[in-house]
């Protein structure tokens, strides 16, 4: 990258962006902060309540449960999607007419509206008339995602793998095709094994894009709302009620503004903190190698 | 390694099966769907599609969705262009913090903002308009567009700018006539991603609209909950939402990955 010139007038170019984003980010965020430290009894009367909502939230079992479910879900889908995506990218053709076909078909799930994804998987997994549910039941598994919590989890995880693994594939593939042929030739001359090529040539080249893949998948899975909401509605019971679903129940369902405000801020801070940790840990490794 | 193609082939099969099932359902009558399991439609019908394409409450949903998506894409790319140029070419007070702050908005869960957004847009009288949804989606699309464009712009050497000034170009003329054509693929990718994330987002779009600007995806859920279980209609409406995405993917197929990597592969 070329060296940059010091120029304070560049701010003029940035102002429209700052104004638009700040309008959308800061005003709502301040609204949330306001709610989180006040109590209301309707009629637009608000009373100062200090940190009451935060104390209540951090002590509440409901929040703990939703948080644990959220972390478990994010961990599971990262553990499946990242290795699977890399494996598929490694097996993809590098050139020829099939490349475009693969890329377009694989990108398809990424452009389907999220609630359509949920509805589609709902239809697909129905035990009696859905293909997946029908086949699983035919194979002897008493499968019903609206009744058994394990089946609900299985379906939700599978849906997310279906929806987002392609993102990892596309990124890993972009990293792979940027490796010059000379690297592989050198490895062949050295008699390197398949694993050694992967470990010492392909993986380092993919590190940068995989960092982005992990960050994007972490952030998006931690905020997941629409797909599981349409698929399972958070059920059966509360078994698939993740943080966003719970938050929306509190905010728009129960209209408990104080609790929702405190929960929003804690939730947002958790994402920011974890993203920052991921980012620093992964970029530090990058510097070392 | 002759059989390596099996892995992507199986993966694509896994991706296409739910979509096939959706199409299968959309060509069946409701009676046939509820009647039992079948691999393909026994009584092939286009009724669901005809209903959607002739009933204004249905097809207006598509028009609404496309309207706010296009408005959002235009706003996001137009304001992101100069900002990305500033980030890629100049150092200025607080540039790095600003850049990171923009990214943090990509991390904000829409569920956190749903209620405050409703109150904010209601207060300024934009509730239930296309503009409200378009502006709300700017929250995550502008940062994304800035990041992607900055990546593409940084790959263009400074010499291009300097040569143009020596040749007597003014800044606006240089930007529009020379610079924008140079990063045309970057602009295309940024527009694609804005389109995509605005098209698939529903929580904010649903919260900010009631009748006049209701997105198709929200109309779908409403119909299933009130009119019983009209799976055929639901499936057909869902199948139709796949088309715009499939069309735009085709145009950017060679750049998709670069875009997801925020222009930094």
Interface residues (C-beta under 8 A of the other chain):
Chain A: X1 X2 X4 X5 X6 X7 X8 X9 X10 X11 X13 X14 X16 X17 X18 X20 X21 X23 X24 X25 X27 X28 X29 X31 X32 X87 X88 X91 X92 X93 X98 X100 X102 X103 X104 X105 X106 X107 X108 X109 X110 X111 X112 X113 X114 X115 X116 X119 X120 X121 X123 X124 X128 X129 X130 X131 X132 X134 X162 X165 X166 X167 X169 X170 X171 X173 X174 X175 X178 X208 X209 X212 X213 X216 X219 X222 X223 X225 X226 X230 X243 X244 X245 X247 X248 X251 X252 X257 X260 X264 X267 X268 X271 X272 X275
Chain B: X4 X5 X7 X8 X11 X12 X14 X15 X16 X17 X18 X19 X20 X21 X22 X25 X33 X34 X36 X37 X75 X79 X80 X82 X83 X85 X86 X87 X89 X90 X91 X92 X93 X95 X98 X102 X104 X105 X106 X107 X108 X109 X110 X111 X112 X113 X114 X115 X116 X117 X119 X120 X135 X136 X138 X139 X142 X143 X146 X154 X157 X158 X196 X199 X200 X201 X202 X203 X207 X216 X217 X218 X220 X221 X224 X231 X234 X235 X238 X241 X242 X244 X245 X246 X248 X249 X250 X253 X254 X256 X257 X258 X260 X261 X262 X264 X265
